[in-house]
């Protein structure tokens, strides 16, 4: 127990390789695939997710609005409970 108490621990080492995103290259590859499919006569109807400009801002405002509603609901519930407790103890 005593040797373990005075021992200094080594820091953890992680093997992290960062990923780089080249937007222009991705868009070019997607365009090339789409054009090749159109030339071959194939139409793809699979889901292709994309980041819509302003979607994060919209999501943040929705969460903020939901948080306000949740807080208001909690305040109303606490007020109702306090009034019930007051009436029960005042009888």
N, C-alpha and C positions, 0 to 999 in steps of 0.2 A: 504494500500500500504506500509506504513512504517513498520508494524510488519512483513510483508512478505519479506521485503528487508533484515532485519537482521536475519532471520531464517536460521539455518544451516540444510541442507538437509541430510537425512539418505542415506546410500549407498543402492543400489539395491541388493537384495539377489536372487540368482538363485538356482533352484533345479536341479543340474547337477549330474548325476550318470555316472561315467566313464565306458566305455565298454572295456573289456579286450579280446584280441584275442590270442587264442592258436593255432598256426599254425599246430602243430603236431596232435592235436585233430581233427581239421577240415579236414586235409588230411586223417586221419584214418577213420573218418566217411564217407568221400566221397568214399574211397576205399571199405569200407564195403558195401555201397549202390550199387556201381558198380558191385561188385562180386555177391551180392544177385540178382541183375537184370540179370547178365549173367547166373546164375544157374537156374533161372526161365525161361530163354529163351527170355527175353525182351531186346530189344535194344533201348536205349533212344537216340534220335537225337535232343534233345533240346539244346539250347545255354547255355554253361557254361563259364562265363567269368573268366579269370584268369590273374594275373599280370605276364607279360612276363619279364624276366630279361633284363634290359636295356631299357625298353620301355619308361620310364620317361626321360632318357638321350636323346633318339632319339627324343622325343617330344620337349624337350628343344632346341635341335639343329635346328629342323624344325621351331620353333617359332622365333629363332634368325635369321635364314636365311630369313624368311618372313618379319621380322622387318627391316632388311637391305634393302630388295627390296622395301619396302614401303617408307623408308627414301630416297632412291635414286630416286624413282618416284616423290616424293614430291619436291626434289631439282630440278629435270628437269622441272617440271611444273612451279615452281617459276621462273626459268631462262627464260623460254619461255614467261611467262607473263611480266617479266621485259623488255625483248627485244621488245615485242609488245607495251608496254607503252612508251618506249624510241622512237620507230619509229613514234608513233602517236603524241607525243609532239614535235618531231624534224621537223615535216612537218609544 
